[in-house]
Each structure stands twice: as structure tokens, then as C-alpha cells.
Amino acid sequence: MRSRLEWRRARVVEARTIAEDVRAVTFAVEGLSASFDPGSHTNIKVRINGEPAIRTYTVLPGPPGTLSIAAKRHPNSRGGSVFIWQLQPGDETELTEPENRFELSWRASRYLLIAGGIGITPIYGMARTLASRGQTLRLAYAAKSRQQMAFLDELTALLGDRLQIFAQDDGEALDLDTEFAALPPDGEAYICGPLGLLEAARQAWQKSGRSMSRLRYEVFGDNGRFAEQAFDVEVAELGARVRVRADQSMLGVLVEAGIDMVFDCRRGECGLCAVNIVEADGVIDHRDVFFSEIERQENSRMCACVSRACGGRIVIDTGYRPDLTAAE
Ligand code: FES
């Protein structure tokens, strides 16, 4: 089974730098539906080192018929942000109709929004929508410096003292325990940021005894603990062997090689692409938010869309058995 994506032709109409290392790009898109909810994302066809690839970006609020995204120039990027940064008005690509897996519930008495760095992209749209509908909210926005904070002026004007920023260079630190303690029992938190922030938030939320259904988060797929390296993958049940370059995802290479894979989000959230690890030469860089910390330490499964081996060879079992389904 493979995830089916419906592609639309798109042409760049604007590209500009909106904060240090953050570039916003707006596309005019053919046949785009009228509207989308905050937190939605689109898949974009990019080229990395001359090879085709797909990357996922949050969609920003914008005029009908257009989709805007913002990308951070990331030192550990597998190459998607490099492509986005090079786009100029008139350039063409394809992207998908927005989908949303990071939706507002509209059932909370108070919303706590937390953004880490470029994680502001879905949170920005959520803050605008919640504020326009008179909802009670607070936005905690953390980044290395004020210069790296996109949408800071707009958010300051929109939210006033409902916005608090935490600039690491100024010695300001976000305290998750304090943030969560200030939420009423039916309050909800929405978080987007690097893996470390999400892990810390999950642990602090669990410790506070709150329902996990009231914590929602989104992660960046290229946000690992180690720099990308090339590695080899052997698929045990097929006897196939592929090479994953530093700028590729394991899932992308396996699909490209014609190996049947189950997947959906491509961002380490749904767990559908998880494969069994039969053998590994070295360390596995788990970059998902699907598995618990204990499961990651067990190293028996990994999400092929975002997680990687740190060089060497890995032997996997995809678990995909089409003949079993057909026999039932
Ligand atoms: S496709 Fe969703 S976790 Fe990999």
C-alpha cells in the first residue's frame, strides 16, 4: 500500500527573507481549493543534488489561490531548505493540496501555543485564527535570538502581552512546568519545534498528570541528534540492498527502488512507515515522535521516513506481506 498524493502545478510569485535564516516563498497554485485550516501542510517536489525528492512544509495564511511557506536554512538539512532558498519568482514546481494533522480542537477553555524556532510556522496561523475568534490564548515563542524569530512584529501587534518570547542569546529560557501549571484542566497545548523541545514537553505534560489528548505537537523531520551520513540498507525478506545518501530519506529510497512500503505523514508522527531493525552496524538516529524514549532505546523498530543509520549497514524487515492480505 502506498500513500497517494494529488499534485498541483505551482509557480513562485514571491520569495523574501523574513528573519535571519528564514525565507518565505509564495506560490500561485493551479486548481487549489478555497481555504485551509491553520496547522495544515503541503508536500513540495524539490530537487536535491539534481535528484527529485519530496519535502513537507506548513502552509502560512495567505490570499486565495496561493500557498506560502517559510523555510529555515538548517546546517543539518538533507537539502530541502537549500532548494527552497534558491527559488525565485517565475520558478515552477508541484505541490499538494493542504492537509491537516495538527488541528485545533476548538474545545479548550484556554490554548497554550509553544513555538521553537521555525516551529512558529503552524503556530502563527493558529494564533491568528484563535485571536480572531476571541479565544483565550498565550503564545510562548522560543528561539536562539530575536533576529531569528519570524513574524515577531505581526505577533506582537496581534497578541500584546499574550505573547512572551524567550531568546536564548539573552539568557531567557522557557519553563515548560510553569507553562503547563498555569493551564486550567480543560486547557490544551499545541507545540511545534525541534525534537528536544517536543520530548521535554511530552515528559512535562505526563508528569503534570494531564490527558495526553490535550497535548498536540508537530515535529521537523530533518532535526536529528547526529549529522546525516550515507548508509546501506538491506531488506531481509527481499534480499534487496539500497544506498541512502546523506541528502535522502530511507523511505524515499526504498519506495524509489520499488519496495512496497506503508506510509502517510513522512514526518515521524504516524508510525505507519516503521520497519523492524534486524541488524545494525552502528547508532540509529531516531528522529520520530511516534515511539517512546524506551522504544527508541530498544532499537528494534524505526520510522523509515525520518530516522537514519549513522553510516555503515542496516538490515531491516519492512513487515509488508501483501500475500497475507490477499489470502484472507
Ligand atoms: S510516514 Fe508517518 S511516521 Fe513515517
Boltz pocket constraint, residues with backbone or C-beta under 6 A from the ligand:
constraints:
  - pocket:
      binder: B
      contacts: [[A, 262], [A, 263], [A, 264], [A, 265], [A, 266], [A, 267], [A, 268], [A, 269], [A, 270], [A, 271], [A, 272], [A, 273], [A, 274], [A, 288], [A, 290], [A, 303], [A, 304], [A, 305], [A, 306]]
      max_distance: 6.0
